[in-house]
Amino acid sequence: MKIVLIFIFQLQFICCFSQSELQSENVILITLDGLRWQELFGGADGNLINDKSYVKDTTALKQLFWKPTAEARRAALMPFFWNTIAQQGQLYGNRSLGSQVNCTNQHWFSYPGYSEILCGFSDDHRIDSNDKINNPNTTVLEFVNRQQGFNGSVAAFGSWDVFPFIINEERSGIPVNAGFKPADHPRLSEHEKFLNMLQRQIPSPWATVRLDAFTYHYAMEYIDEYHPRLTYIAFGETDDFAHEGHYDAYLKSARQTDEFIAQLWDYVQSNPHCQDKTTLIVTTDHGRGTVPKETWQHHGSKINGADQIWIAVIGPDTPALGEARHHEQLYQNQVAATVANFLGLEYTNQNPVGEFVKSAFK
Ligand SMILES: [Zn+2]
């Protein structure tokens, strides 16, 4: 009897120990479509901000974003990243310091990038277009949703109307509010009803992408009502403004998205159900070109550097190391396992997946 009791005690001890290792109970994964590491780590690009073909009012834009040093420029562009994540979390991908993050997929455009982020591997032959085709692969969202204690506690929000297919909403059962879909769950708030009306009334500049403010507020209302354990929020504007060659709108959108993330973090850290128990992971689906300079508008396998991306992490389990300053190579396929690992889950898939980012954990 005594032996059995000791055995049970030891089991409980091991169990409690492994649970108390991680403080994160919730993860929020965020992506900014095609935001270059060059702007994230260096702020506004002097070659582009002074080019009248990309900027309507150079003086006004420079007042907002032009500063004498790269450090000051990046803090003006993305203050939450540089005043909060850099102080309390980690940022990977500043290639001028030797920290590199790359796609492993060979396409360097959105669907393959998001699929790699969410599935943890690339599938170049089957995932080779942005067409609205249900992803044959399962994502970490679907994996987490299947685990005990997580079912029904995963949700996704996106500005681009292809996300229901990337996440395979049909098979996975994960609610995906994306494109121009209104909020349609059973407990709609007054804000959501108002957003649904505005979304019908405000024309989007694009046929397949809505303005990010809708995505942000739909996500926040849902988080506040349901407290999902895993939420994915995919912002889209930066890529569309870049394709159109509007460097002013691209920068302003990056600045606004930074503010959305700051407000989200403020909400997280001031609500008892998620305070000090939530990790944010922020990344991008692909990079863009730099040389020749007009390639900043584009990406895809023919654009040099469009596979260069970045990852940022902040949360209770992440050492406050700031910007990675050593030579290290990370890949897009490591995000999925990192998300799962923060939730105390070992991510597996039918294909081998990239391993979680070890340095993001204490
Ligand atoms: Zn694009």
Residues whose N, C-alpha, C, O or C-beta is under 5 A from the ligand:
A	BS01	ZN	D239
